Amino acid sequence: MPVVGDLLTGNELLTLPTSASALDAARAMTEFKVGAVLVMDDNGILRGIFTERDLMSRVVVRGIDPDGVRLQEVMTRDVYSVTRDVKVAEVRKELSRRHIRHVPVVDAGHVLGMLSLRDILRADLQEMVTEVHQLQGYFLGGHDGAHED
């Protein structure tokens, strides 16, 4: 069973300071084609996450000017995070339970990466494809059609 560390790609993290605006975050998420940005303090410590849902529910719906509001005011502060040794199945279940799609991966207070529900589903699909190939090899491969009785 895969663990979170197996899914980390080493891609650069999208982070912004707590002082960045919601508009800065929306532009960055659009440019990098992601649905969330990690919000860090000046010491590089994770302070929150700002997602597309936060943008809609905490900025747009409330009629707040996205250029005038800082991330520290509208970010999600209670961030669900995991370590690299947590089983992917546990993370999938927790994302579903919490109705969220992004999870930072941390080690000793440092962010190593971030996984999305899409990353987890992609890994699930790859695992299923591998299993199908193994089953095909077992049932179809290596047999010449002769039966041994």
N, CA, C and O atoms as a GROMACS GRO file, in nm:
protein
  596
    1MET      N    1   0.085  -0.118   0.000
    1MET     CA    2   0.000   0.000   0.000
    1MET      C    3   0.089   0.124   0.000
    1MET      O    4   0.177   0.138   0.085
    2PRO      N    5   0.066   0.214  -0.095
    2PRO     CA    6   0.154   0.331  -0.106
    2PRO      C    7   0.136   0.429   0.010
    2PRO      O    8   0.030   0.437   0.072
    3VAL      N    9   0.244   0.502   0.036
    3VAL     CA   10   0.241   0.608   0.137
    3VAL      C   11   0.258   0.741   0.066
    3VAL      O   12   0.299   0.747  -0.050
    4VAL      N   13   0.226   0.847   0.137
    4VAL     CA   14   0.229   0.982   0.082
    4VAL      C   15   0.363   1.014   0.016
    4VAL      O   16   0.366   1.075  -0.091
    5GLY      N   17   0.472   0.976   0.079
    5GLY     CA   18   0.604   1.006   0.024
    5GLY      C   19   0.625   0.950  -0.115
    5GLY      O   20   0.703   1.005  -0.193
    6ASP      N   21   0.556   0.840  -0.148
    6ASP     CA   22   0.566   0.782  -0.281
    6ASP      C   23   0.509   0.872  -0.389
    6ASP      O   24   0.545   0.860  -0.506
    7LEU      N   25   0.421   0.963  -0.351
    7LEU     CA   26   0.352   1.049  -0.448
    7LEU      C   27   0.416   1.186  -0.465
    7LEU      O   28   0.380   1.260  -0.557
    8LEU      N   29   0.510   1.219  -0.377
    8LEU     CA   30   0.573   1.351  -0.388
    8LEU      C   31   0.658   1.358  -0.515
    8LEU      O   32   0.735   1.266  -0.543
    9THR      N   33   0.642   1.465  -0.589
    9THR     CA   34   0.710   1.477  -0.718
    9THR      C   35   0.834   1.565  -0.713
    9THR      O   36   0.917   1.560  -0.804
   10GLY      N   37   0.846   1.645  -0.610
   10GLY     CA   38   0.958   1.738  -0.605
   10GLY      C   39   0.931   1.866  -0.682
   10GLY      O   40   1.020   1.950  -0.695
   11ASN      N   41   0.809   1.882  -0.734
   11ASN     CA   42   0.773   2.006  -0.802
   11ASN      C   43   0.779   2.123  -0.704
   11ASN      O   44   0.758   2.107  -0.584
   12GLU      N   45   0.808   2.238  -0.758
   12GLU     CA   46   0.817   2.357  -0.675
   12GLU      C   47   0.681   2.389  -0.612
   12GLU      O   48   0.577   2.379  -0.678
   13LEU      N   49   0.684   2.426  -0.486
   13LEU     CA   50   0.561   2.461  -0.415
   13LEU      C   51   0.519   2.603  -0.447
   13LEU      O   52   0.602   2.693  -0.462
   14LEU      N   53   0.389   2.622  -0.458
   14LEU     CA   54   0.335   2.756  -0.476
   14LEU      C   55   0.303   2.811  -0.337
   14LEU      O   56   0.212   2.764  -0.270
   15THR      N   57   0.379   2.910  -0.296
   15THR     CA   58   0.360   2.971  -0.165
   15THR      C   59   0.350   3.122  -0.180
   15THR      O   60   0.406   3.180  -0.273
   16LEU      N   61   0.280   3.182  -0.089
   16LEU     CA   62   0.271   3.328  -0.082
   16LEU      C   63   0.279   3.368   0.064
   16LEU      O   64   0.246   3.290   0.153
   17PRO      N   65   0.324   3.492   0.090
   17PRO     CA   66   0.329   3.539   0.228
   17PRO      C   67   0.189   3.576   0.278
   17PRO      O   68   0.098   3.599   0.198
   18THR      N   69   0.173   3.581   0.409
   18THR     CA   70   0.043   3.616   0.468
   18THR      C   71  -0.002   3.755   0.424
   18THR      O   72  -0.122   3.784   0.425
   19SER      N   73   0.092   3.840   0.384
   19SER     CA   74   0.059   3.977   0.345
   19SER      C   75   0.013   3.990   0.200
   19SER      O   76  -0.030   4.097   0.159
   20ALA      N   77   0.022   3.882   0.122
   20ALA     CA   78  -0.023   3.886  -0.018
   20ALA      C   79  -0.174   3.903  -0.021
   20ALA      O   80  -0.244   3.867   0.074
   21SER      N   81  -0.222   3.956  -0.130
   21SER     CA   82  -0.368   3.976  -0.142
   21SER      C   83  -0.434   3.851  -0.199
   21SER      O   84  -0.369   3.764  -0.257
   22ALA      N   85  -0.564   3.844  -0.181
   22ALA     CA   86  -0.642   3.734  -0.241
   22ALA      C   87  -0.630   3.739  -0.393
   22ALA      O   88  -0.630   3.635  -0.458
   23LEU      N   89  -0.620   3.858  -0.449
   23LEU     CA   90  -0.602   3.871  -0.594
   23LEU      C   91  -0.467   3.814  -0.636
   23LEU      O   92  -0.458   3.747  -0.739
   24ASP      N   93  -0.362   3.840  -0.559
   24ASP     CA   94  -0.230   3.781  -0.588
   24ASP      C   95  -0.241   3.629  -0.591
   24ASP      O   96  -0.185   3.564  -0.680
   25ALA      N   97  -0.312   3.574  -0.494
   25ALA     CA   98  -0.328   3.428  -0.486
   25ALA      C   99  -0.407   3.376  -0.606
   25ALA      O  100  -0.370   3.274  -0.665
   26ALA      N  101  -0.514   3.444  -0.642
   26ALA     CA  102  -0.596   3.400  -0.755
   26ALA      C  103  -0.514   3.403  -0.885
   26ALA      O  104  -0.524   3.312  -0.967
   27ARG      N  105  -0.436   3.505  -0.902
   27ARG     CA  106  -0.351   3.515  -1.022
   27ARG      C  107  -0.246   3.404  -1.024
   27ARG      O  108  -0.223   3.342  -1.128
   28ALA      N  109  -0.183   3.378  -0.909
   28ALA     CA  110  -0.081   3.273  -0.902
   28ALA      C  111  -0.143   3.136  -0.927
   28ALA      O  112  -0.086   3.056  -1.001
   29MET      N  113  -0.258   3.108  -0.867
   29MET     CA  114  -0.323   2.979  -0.888
   29MET      C  115  -0.363   2.961  -1.034
   29MET      O  116  -0.353   2.851  -1.088
   30THR      N  117  -0.408   3.068  -1.097
   30THR     CA  118  -0.445   3.062  -1.238
   30THR      C  119  -0.322   3.037  -1.324
   30THR      O  120  -0.324   2.952  -1.414
   31GLU      N  121  -0.215   3.110  -1.298
   31GLU     CA  122  -0.092   3.095  -1.376
   31GLU      C  123  -0.034   2.954  -1.366
   31GLU      O  124   0.010   2.897  -1.466
   32PHE      N  125  -0.035   2.897  -1.246
   32PHE     CA  126   0.025   2.766  -1.225
   32PHE      C  127  -0.076   2.651  -1.237
   32PHE      O  128  -0.041   2.534  -1.220
   33LYS      N  129  -0.202   2.687  -1.268
   33LYS     CA  130  -0.307   2.588  -1.289
   33LYS      C  131  -0.324   2.495  -1.169
   33LYS      O  132  -0.329   2.373  -1.183
   34VAL      N  133  -0.332   2.556  -1.050
   34VAL     CA  134  -0.354   2.481  -0.927
   34VAL      C  135  -0.472   2.541  -0.852
   34VAL      O  136  -0.513   2.654  -0.881
   35GLY      N  137  -0.526   2.467  -0.757
   35GLY     CA  138  -0.643   2.512  -0.684
   35GLY      C  139  -0.616   2.561  -0.544
   35GLY      O  140  -0.710   2.592  -0.470
   36ALA      N  141  -0.489   2.570  -0.507
   36ALA     CA  142  -0.457   2.616  -0.371
   36ALA      C  143  -0.315   2.670  -0.366
   36ALA      O  144  -0.229   2.633  -0.445
   37VAL      N  145  -0.294   2.757  -0.270
   37VAL     CA  146  -0.162   2.812  -0.245
   37VAL      C  147  -0.135   2.803  -0.094
   37VAL      O  148  -0.224   2.828  -0.013
   38LEU      N  149  -0.013   2.767  -0.059
   38LEU     CA  150   0.025   2.762   0.081
   38LEU      C  151   0.062   2.902   0.127
   38LEU      O  152   0.130   2.976   0.055
   39VAL      N  153   0.017   2.938   0.245
   39VAL     CA  154   0.043   3.072   0.300
   39VAL      C  155   0.146   3.058   0.411
   39VAL      O  156   0.124   2.989   0.511
   40MET      N  157   0.259   3.127   0.393
   40MET     CA  158   0.374   3.114   0.483
   40MET      C  159   0.402   3.247   0.552
   40MET      O  160   0.374   3.354   0.497
   41ASP      N  161   0.458   3.239   0.673
   41ASP     CA  162   0.502   3.361   0.739
   41ASP      C  163   0.643   3.396   0.690
   41ASP      O  164   0.700   3.327   0.606
   42ASP      N  165   0.697   3.504   0.744
   42ASP     CA  166   0.829   3.552   0.700
   42ASP      C  167   0.941   3.454   0.732
   42ASP      O  168   1.050   3.464   0.674
   43ASN      N  169   0.918   3.358   0.822
   43ASN     CA  170   1.018   3.259   0.857
   43ASN      C  171   1.000   3.128   0.781
   43ASN      O  172   1.067   3.029   0.810
   44GLY      N  173   0.909   3.127   0.684
   44GLY     CA  174   0.886   3.006   0.605
   44GLY      C  175   0.804   2.901   0.675
   44GLY      O  176   0.806   2.784   0.637
   45ILE      N  177   0.730   2.942   0.779
   45ILE     CA  178   0.645   2.849   0.852
   45ILE      C  179   0.504   2.854   0.793
   45ILE      O  180   0.451   2.961   0.765
   46LEU      N  181   0.445   2.737   0.773
   46LEU     CA  182   0.310   2.728   0.719
   46LEU      C  183   0.210   2.788   0.817
   46LEU      O  184   0.202   2.746   0.933
   47ARG      N  185   0.134   2.885   0.770
   47ARG     CA  186   0.034   2.951   0.854
   47ARG      C  187  -0.108   2.924   0.807
   47ARG      O  188  -0.204   2.942   0.882
   48GLY      N  189  -0.121   2.881   0.682
   48GLY     CA  190  -0.255   2.855   0.630
   48GLY      C  191  -0.250   2.808   0.487
   48GLY      O  192  -0.143   2.789   0.428
   49ILE      N  193  -0.369   2.790   0.433
   49ILE     CA  194  -0.383   2.752   0.293
   49ILE      C  195  -0.497   2.837   0.237
   49ILE      O  196  -0.595   2.864   0.306
   50PHE      N  197  -0.483   2.878   0.114
   50PHE     CA  198  -0.587   2.956   0.048
   50PHE      C  199  -0.626   2.880  -0.078
   50PHE      O  200  -0.543   2.855  -0.165
   51THR      N  201  -0.753   2.844  -0.085
   51THR     CA  202  -0.802   2.760  -0.194
   51THR      C  203  -0.905   2.835  -0.278
   51THR      O  204  -0.950   2.944  -0.242
   52GLU      N  205  -0.941   2.774  -0.389
   52GLU     CA  206  -1.047   2.830  -0.473
   52GLU      C  207  -1.176   2.846  -0.392
   52GLU      O  208  -1.249   2.944  -0.408
   53ARG      N  209  -1.203   2.750  -0.306
   53ARG     CA  210  -1.323   2.758  -0.221
   53ARG      C  211  -1.316   2.878  -0.127
   53ARG      O  212  -1.415   2.947  -0.106
   54ASP      N  213  -1.197   2.903  -0.069
   54ASP     CA  214  -1.180   3.020   0.017
   54ASP      C  215  -1.205   3.148  -0.062
   54ASP      O  216  -1.270   3.240  -0.013
   55LEU      N  217  -1.154   3.153  -0.183
   55LEU     CA  218  -1.174   3.270  -0.268
   55LEU      C  219  -1.323   3.296  -0.290
   55LEU      O  220  -1.369   3.410  -0.279
   56MET      N  221  -1.396   3.190  -0.321
   56MET     CA  222  -1.539   3.206  -0.348
   56MET      C  223  -1.618   3.240  -0.220
   56MET      O  224  -1.695   3.336  -0.219
   57SER      N  225  -1.597   3.162  -0.115
   57SER     CA  226  -1.682   3.178   0.004
   57SER      C  227  -1.640   3.292   0.096
   57SER      O  228  -1.725   3.348   0.165
   58ARG      N  229  -1.514   3.326   0.098
   58ARG     CA  230  -1.467   3.427   0.193
   58ARG      C  231  -1.437   3.563   0.130
   58ARG      O  232  -1.418   3.662   0.200
   59VAL      N  233  -1.433   3.566  -0.003
   59VAL     CA  234  -1.402   3.692  -0.070
   59VAL      C  235  -1.516   3.731  -0.165
   59VAL      O  236  -1.584   3.831  -0.143
   60VAL      N  237  -1.537   3.653  -0.269
   60VAL     CA  238  -1.634   3.689  -0.373
   60VAL      C  239  -1.775   3.701  -0.318
   60VAL      O  240  -1.840   3.803  -0.338
   61VAL      N  241  -1.824   3.598  -0.250
   61VAL     CA  242  -1.961   3.597  -0.201
   61VAL      C  243  -1.986   3.710  -0.101
   61VAL      O  244  -2.096   3.764  -0.094
   62ARG      N  245  -1.885   3.746  -0.026
   62ARG     CA  246  -1.898   3.855   0.073
   62ARG      C  247  -1.878   3.993   0.012
   62ARG      O  248  -1.890   4.094   0.082
   63GLY      N  249  -1.847   3.998  -0.117
   63GLY     CA  250  -1.830   4.126  -0.184
   63GLY      C  251  -1.705   4.200  -0.143
   63GLY      O  252  -1.700   4.323  -0.149
   64ILE      N  253  -1.603   4.127  -0.100
   64ILE     CA  254  -1.477   4.188  -0.057
   64ILE      C  255  -1.387   4.209  -0.179
   64ILE      O  256  -1.378   4.122  -0.266
   65ASP      N  257  -1.321   4.322  -0.184
   65ASP     CA  258  -1.227   4.352  -0.291
   65ASP      C  259  -1.107   4.258  -0.278
   65ASP      O  260  -1.033   4.268  -0.180
   66PRO      N  261  -1.085   4.168  -0.375
   66PRO     CA  262  -0.975   4.072  -0.363
   66PRO      C  263  -0.837   4.136  -0.362
   66PRO      O  264  -0.741   4.077  -0.312
   67ASP      N  265  -0.826   4.257  -0.415
   67ASP     CA  266  -0.697   4.327  -0.414
   67ASP      C  267  -0.674   4.398  -0.280
   67ASP      O  268  -0.562   4.437  -0.249
   68GLY      N  269  -0.780   4.413  -0.204
   68GLY     CA  270  -0.769   4.487  -0.079
   68GLY      C  271  -0.767   4.401   0.046
   68GLY      O  272  -0.753   4.453   0.157
   69VAL      N  273  -0.780   4.270   0.031
   69VAL     CA  274  -0.781   4.184   0.148
   69VAL      C  275  -0.657   4.094   0.148
   69VAL      O  276  -0.621   4.036   0.046
   70ARG      N  277  -0.594   4.083   0.263
   70ARG     CA  278  -0.472   4.003   0.276
   70ARG      C  279  -0.510   3.857   0.304
   70ARG      O  280  -0.613   3.828   0.364
   71LEU      N  281  -0.423   3.768   0.260
   71LEU     CA  282  -0.447   3.625   0.280
   71LEU      C  283  -0.464   3.590   0.427
   71LEU      O  284  -0.543   3.502   0.461
   72GLN      N  285  -0.390   3.657   0.514
   72GLN     CA  286  -0.401   3.626   0.658
   72GLN      C  287  -0.544   3.647   0.709
   72GLN      O  288  -0.580   3.592   0.814
   73GLU      N  289  -0.624   3.725   0.638
   73GLU     CA  290  -0.762   3.752   0.680
   73GLU      C  291  -0.862   3.652   0.624
   73GLU      O  292  -0.970   3.635   0.680
   74VAL      N  293  -0.828   3.584   0.515
   74VAL     CA  294  -0.927   3.498   0.448
   74VAL      C  295  -0.879   3.354   0.424
   74VAL      O  296  -0.951   3.275   0.364
   75MET      N  297  -0.761   3.322   0.469
   75MET     CA  298  -0.708   3.186   0.449
   75MET      C  299  -0.770   3.088   0.548
   75MET      O  300  -0.827   3.129   0.650
   76THR      N  301  -0.758   2.961   0.520
   76THR     CA  302  -0.794   2.856   0.614
   76THR      C  303  -0.676   2.838   0.707
   76THR      O  304  -0.565   2.808   0.662
   77ARG      N  305  -0.698   2.856   0.835
   77ARG     CA  306  -0.589   2.848   0.932
   77ARG      C  307  -0.567   2.707   0.986
   77ARG      O  308  -0.454   2.666   1.010
   78ASP      N  309  -0.673   2.635   1.004
   78ASP     CA  310  -0.665   2.499   1.057
   78ASP      C  311  -0.634   2.404   0.941
   78ASP      O  312  -0.724   2.344   0.882
   79VAL      N  313  -0.507   2.392   0.910
   79VAL     CA  314  -0.465   2.315   0.793
   79VAL      C  315  -0.443   2.169   0.829
   79VAL      O  316  -0.367   2.138   0.920
   80TYR      N  317  -0.511   2.082   0.758
   80TYR     CA  318  -0.488   1.938   0.772
   80TYR      C  319  -0.361   1.908   0.695
   80TYR      O  320  -0.353   1.932   0.574
   81SER      N  321  -0.261   1.854   0.763
   81SER     CA  322  -0.136   1.818   0.696
   81SER      C  323  -0.097   1.677   0.740
   81SER      O  324  -0.147   1.626   0.840
   82VAL      N  325  -0.009   1.615   0.663
   82VAL     CA  326   0.035   1.478   0.691
   82VAL      C  327   0.186   1.470   0.676
   82VAL      O  328   0.249   1.559   0.619
   83THR      N  329   0.242   1.362   0.728
   83THR     CA  330   0.384   1.334   0.708
   83THR      C  331   0.396   1.236   0.592
   83THR      O  332   0.297   1.177   0.549
   84ARG      N  333   0.516   1.219   0.541
   84ARG     CA  334   0.538   1.138   0.421
   84ARG      C  335   0.512   0.989   0.442
   84ARG      O  336   0.500   0.915   0.345
   85ASP      N  337   0.503   0.944   0.568
   85ASP     CA  338   0.485   0.801   0.593
   85ASP      C  339   0.339   0.759   0.613
   85ASP      O  340   0.312   0.642   0.640
   86VAL      N  341   0.246   0.852   0.601
   86VAL     CA  342   0.103   0.821   0.616
   86VAL      C  343   0.055   0.747   0.491
   86VAL      O  344   0.092   0.782   0.379
   87LYS      N  345  -0.027   0.647   0.511
   87LYS     CA  346  -0.081   0.570   0.398
   87LYS      C  347  -0.176   0.656   0.315
   87LYS      O  348  -0.257   0.731   0.369
   88VAL      N  349  -0.164   0.642   0.185
   88VAL     CA  350  -0.247   0.719   0.092
   88VAL      C  351  -0.395   0.693   0.118
   88VAL      O  352  -0.476   0.785   0.108
   89ALA      N  353  -0.431   0.570   0.150
   89ALA     CA  354  -0.571   0.536   0.176
   89ALA      C  355  -0.627   0.618   0.293
   89ALA      O  356  -0.742   0.660   0.290
   90GLU      N  357  -0.545   0.640   0.396
   90GLU     CA  358  -0.588   0.720   0.511
   90GLU      C  359  -0.612   0.865   0.469
   90GLU      O  360  -0.708   0.928   0.512
   91VAL      N  361  -0.522   0.918   0.386
   91VAL     CA  362  -0.534   1.057   0.341
   91VAL      C  363  -0.660   1.072   0.255
   91VAL      O  364  -0.734   1.168   0.271
   92ARG      N  365  -0.683   0.978   0.164
   92ARG     CA  366  -0.802   0.982   0.078
   92ARG      C  367  -0.928   0.988   0.163
   92ARG      O  368  -1.018   1.068   0.137
   93LYS      N  369  -0.934   0.903   0.265
   93LYS     CA  370  -1.050   0.898   0.353
   93LYS      C  371  -1.069   1.030   0.428
   93LYS      O  372  -1.181   1.079   0.441
   94GLU      N  373  -0.959   1.086   0.476
   94GLU     CA  374  -0.967   1.211   0.552
   94GLU      C  375  -1.004   1.329   0.463
   94GLU      O  376  -1.080   1.417   0.505
   95LEU      N  377  -0.952   1.333   0.342
   95LEU     CA  378  -0.991   1.439   0.249
   95LEU      C  379  -1.141   1.434   0.223
   95LEU      O  380  -1.208   1.538   0.221
   96SER      N  381  -1.193   1.315   0.205
   96SER     CA  382  -1.336   1.298   0.182
   96SER      C  383  -1.416   1.341   0.305
   96SER      O  384  -1.516   1.412   0.292
   97ARG      N  385  -1.373   1.298   0.421
   97ARG     CA  386  -1.444   1.332   0.545
   97ARG      C  387  -1.448   1.483   0.569
   97ARG      O  388  -1.549   1.537   0.615
   98ARG      N  389  -1.336   1.550   0.538
   98ARG     CA  390  -1.327   1.694   0.562
   98ARG      C  391  -1.379   1.777   0.445
   98ARG      O  392  -1.391   1.900   0.456
   99HIS      N  393  -1.411   1.712   0.334
   99HIS     CA  394  -1.457   1.782   0.212
   99HIS      C  395  -1.352   1.882   0.162
   99HIS      O  396  -1.384   1.996   0.128
  100ILE      N  397  -1.227   1.837   0.158
  100ILE     CA  398  -1.118   1.920   0.107
  100ILE      C  399  -1.043   1.845  -0.002
  100ILE      O  400  -1.059   1.724  -0.018
  101ARG      N  401  -0.961   1.918  -0.078
  101ARG     CA  402  -0.892   1.857  -0.191
  101ARG      C  403  -0.740   1.872  -0.189
  101ARG      O  404  -0.673   1.823  -0.279
  102HIS      N  405  -0.686   1.939  -0.088
  102HIS     CA  406  -0.542   1.962  -0.084
  102HIS      C  407  -0.487   1.933   0.055
  102HIS      O  408  -0.551   1.961   0.156
  103VAL      N  409  -0.367   1.875   0.057
  103VAL     CA  410  -0.304   1.843   0.185
  103VAL      C  411  -0.153   1.867   0.176
  103VAL      O  412  -0.085   1.805   0.094
  104PRO      N  413  -0.101   1.956   0.260
  104PRO     CA  414   0.044   1.975   0.265
  104PRO      C  415   0.110   1.855   0.332
  104PRO      O  416   0.054   1.794   0.423
  105VAL      N  417   0.229   1.822   0.285
  105VAL     CA  418   0.310   1.715   0.343
  105VAL      C  419   0.424   1.783   0.417
  105VAL      O  420   0.500   1.860   0.358
  106VAL      N  421   0.434   1.753   0.547
  106VAL     CA  422   0.532   1.823   0.631
  106VAL      C  423   0.625   1.725   0.701
  106VAL      O  424   0.593   1.607   0.720
  107ASP      N  425   0.740   1.777   0.738
  107ASP     CA  426   0.837   1.700   0.816
  107ASP      C  427   0.908   1.798   0.908
  107ASP      O  428   0.974   1.891   0.863
  108ALA      N  429   0.893   1.776   1.037
  108ALA     CA  430   0.958   1.862   1.138
  108ALA      C  431   0.928   2.010   1.114
  108ALA      O  432   1.016   2.095   1.126
  109GLY      N  433   0.803   2.039   1.080
  109GLY     CA  434   0.761   2.177   1.061
  109GLY      C  435   0.792   2.236   0.924
  109GLY      O  436   0.753   2.350   0.896
  110HIS      N  437   0.861   2.162   0.839
  110HIS     CA  438   0.894   2.211   0.705
  110HIS      C  439   0.803   2.145   0.602
  110HIS      O  440   0.779   2.024   0.607
  111VAL      N  441   0.752   2.224   0.511
  111VAL     CA  442   0.664   2.171   0.407
  111VAL      C  443   0.750   2.106   0.298
  111VAL      O  444   0.837   2.169   0.240
  112LEU      N  445   0.723   1.978   0.273
  112LEU     CA  446   0.796   1.903   0.170
  112LEU      C  447   0.727   1.909   0.035
  112LEU      O  448   0.791   1.901  -0.069
  113GLY      N  449   0.596   1.923   0.039
  113GLY     CA  450   0.518   1.923  -0.084
  113GLY      C  451   0.371   1.934  -0.052
  113GLY      O  452   0.332   1.946   0.064
  114MET      N  453   0.291   1.928  -0.156
  114MET     CA  454   0.147   1.930  -0.136
  114MET      C  455   0.085   1.832  -0.234
  114MET      O  456   0.124   1.824  -0.351
  115LEU      N  457  -0.012   1.756  -0.184
  115LEU     CA  458  -0.085   1.663  -0.269
  115LEU      C  459  -0.227   1.712  -0.285
  115LEU      O  460  -0.286   1.773  -0.194
  116SER      N  461  -0.281   1.685  -0.401
  116SER     CA  462  -0.422   1.715  -0.425
  116SER      C  463  -0.497   1.584  -0.438
  116SER      O  464  -0.438   1.478  -0.456
  117LEU      N  465  -0.628   1.593  -0.428
  117LEU     CA  466  -0.710   1.475  -0.448
  117LEU      C  467  -0.682   1.416  -0.586
  117LEU      O  468  -0.685   1.294  -0.603
  118ARG      N  469  -0.656   1.501  -0.683
  118ARG     CA  470  -0.624   1.454  -0.818
  118ARG      C  471  -0.498   1.368  -0.818
  118ARG      O  472  -0.493   1.265  -0.886
  119ASP      N  473  -0.396   1.408  -0.742
  119ASP     CA  474  -0.273   1.329  -0.732
  119ASP      C  475  -0.303   1.190  -0.676
  119ASP      O  476  -0.250   1.090  -0.723
  120ILE      N  477  -0.387   1.187  -0.574
  120ILE     CA  478  -0.421   1.060  -0.510
  120ILE      C  479  -0.503   0.972  -0.603
  120ILE      O  480  -0.479   0.852  -0.611
  121LEU      N  481  -0.598   1.031  -0.672
  121LEU     CA  482  -0.679   0.953  -0.767
  121LEU      C  483  -0.594   0.901  -0.883
  121LEU      O  484  -0.614   0.790  -0.931
  122ARG      N  485  -0.499   0.982  -0.927
  122ARG     CA  486  -0.408   0.938  -1.034
  122ARG      C  487  -0.324   0.819  -0.986
  122ARG      O  488  -0.302   0.724  -1.062
  123ALA      N  489  -0.278   0.823  -0.862
  123ALA     CA  490  -0.202   0.711  -0.806
  123ALA      C  491  -0.290   0.587  -0.792
  123ALA      O  492  -0.245   0.476  -0.819
  124ASP      N  493  -0.415   0.607  -0.750
  124ASP     CA  494  -0.509   0.495  -0.741
  124ASP      C  495  -0.528   0.430  -0.877
  124ASP      O  496  -0.527   0.308  -0.889
  125LEU      N  497  -0.545   0.512  -0.979
  125LEU     CA  498  -0.565   0.460  -1.114
  125LEU      C  499  -0.442   0.382  -1.161
  125LEU      O  500  -0.455   0.275  -1.219
  126GLN      N  501  -0.323   0.437  -1.135
  126GLN     CA  502  -0.200   0.369  -1.176
  126GLN      C  503  -0.187   0.235  -1.104
  126GLN      O  504  -0.144   0.136  -1.163
  127GLU      N  505  -0.224   0.232  -0.976
  127GLU     CA  506  -0.218   0.108  -0.900
  127GLU      C  507  -0.315   0.004  -0.959
  127GLU      O  508  -0.283  -0.115  -0.966
  128MET      N  509  -0.433   0.050  -1.000
  128MET     CA  510  -0.531  -0.042  -1.061
  128MET      C  511  -0.481  -0.094  -1.195
  128MET      O  512  -0.497  -0.213  -1.226
  129VAL      N  513  -0.420  -0.007  -1.275
  129VAL     CA  514  -0.366  -0.049  -1.404
  129VAL      C  515  -0.258  -0.155  -1.384
  129VAL      O  516  -0.254  -0.255  -1.455
  130THR      N  517  -0.170  -0.132  -1.287
  130THR     CA  518  -0.064  -0.228  -1.256
  130THR      C  519  -0.124  -0.361  -1.213
  130THR      O  520  -0.078  -0.468  -1.255
  131GLU      N  521  -0.226  -0.355  -1.131
  131GLU     CA  522  -0.291  -0.478  -1.084
  131GLU      C  523  -0.356  -0.554  -1.200
  131GLU      O  524  -0.348  -0.676  -1.207
  132VAL      N  525  -0.420  -0.482  -1.290
  132VAL     CA  526  -0.481  -0.546  -1.407
  132VAL      C  527  -0.374  -0.614  -1.492
  132VAL      O  528  -0.394  -0.727  -1.537
  133HIS      N  529  -0.262  -0.547  -1.514
  133HIS     CA  530  -0.153  -0.606  -1.592
  133HIS      C  531  -0.098  -0.731  -1.524
  133HIS      O  532  -0.068  -0.831  -1.590
  134GLN      N  533  -0.085  -0.725  -1.393
  134GLN     CA  534  -0.036  -0.843  -1.321
  134GLN      C  535  -0.135  -0.958  -1.331
  134GLN      O  536  -0.094  -1.073  -1.350
  135LEU      N  537  -0.262  -0.929  -1.321
  135LEU     CA  538  -0.363  -1.034  -1.334
  135LEU      C  539  -0.366  -1.091  -1.475
  135LEU      O  540  -0.379  -1.212  -1.494
  136GLN      N  541  -0.352  -1.004  -1.573
  136GLN     CA  542  -0.346  -1.052  -1.712
  136GLN      C  543  -0.226  -1.143  -1.730
  136GLN      O  544  -0.237  -1.248  -1.794
  137GLY      N  545  -0.113  -1.103  -1.675
  137GLY     CA  546   0.007  -1.186  -1.686
  137GLY      C  547  -0.012  -1.319  -1.617
  137GLY      O  548   0.036  -1.422  -1.666
  138TYR      N  549  -0.079  -1.317  -1.506
  138TYR     CA  550  -0.102  -1.441  -1.431
  138TYR      C  551  -0.196  -1.535  -1.507
  138TYR      O  552  -0.170  -1.654  -1.520
  139PHE      N  553  -0.306  -1.479  -1.557
  139PHE     CA  554  -0.406  -1.563  -1.622
  139PHE      C  555  -0.377  -1.592  -1.769
  139PHE      O  556  -0.415  -1.698  -1.820
  140LEU      N  557  -0.311  -1.501  -1.836
  140LEU     CA  558  -0.292  -1.516  -1.981
  140LEU      C  559  -0.148  -1.540  -2.021
  140LEU      O  560  -0.121  -1.609  -2.120
  141GLY      N  561  -0.056  -1.486  -1.948
  141GLY     CA  562   0.084  -1.494  -1.987
  141GLY      C  563   0.151  -1.622  -1.939
  141GLY      O  564   0.110  -1.680  -1.838
  142GLY      N  565   0.251  -1.665  -2.009
  142GLY     CA  566   0.332  -1.778  -1.967
  142GLY      C  567   0.264  -1.913  -1.983
  142GLY      O  568   0.320  -2.015  -1.944
  143HIS      N  569   0.146  -1.914  -2.040
  143HIS     CA  570   0.075  -2.039  -2.064
  143HIS      C  571   0.076  -2.069  -2.213
  143HIS      O  572   0.055  -1.980  -2.295
  144ASP      N  573   0.099  -2.192  -2.247
  144ASP     CA  574   0.096  -2.230  -2.388
  144ASP      C  575  -0.038  -2.294  -2.425
  144ASP      O  576  -0.055  -2.346  -2.535
  145GLY      N  577  -0.132  -2.288  -2.331
  145GLY     CA  578  -0.264  -2.342  -2.359
  145GLY      C  579  -0.279  -2.488  -2.319
  145GLY      O  580  -0.391  -2.539  -2.316
  146ALA      N  581  -0.170  -2.558  -2.289
  146ALA     CA  582  -0.179  -2.700  -2.251
  146ALA      C  583  -0.221  -2.710  -2.105
  146ALA      O  584  -0.179  -2.629  -2.022
  147HIS      N  585  -0.302  -2.806  -2.076
  147HIS     CA  586  -0.348  -2.828  -1.939
  147HIS      C  587  -0.268  -2.940  -1.877
  147HIS      O  588  -0.237  -3.040  -1.942
  148GLU      N  589  -0.235  -2.924  -1.752
  148GLU     CA  590  -0.170  -3.031  -1.677
  148GLU      C  591  -0.272  -3.089  -1.582
  148GLU      O  592  -0.336  -3.014  -1.508
  149ASP      N  593  -0.288  -3.218  -1.582
  149ASP     CA  594  -0.385  -3.280  -1.492
  149ASP      C  595  -0.317  -3.359  -1.386
  149ASP      O  596  -0.384  -3.419  -1.301
   0.00000   0.00000   0.00000
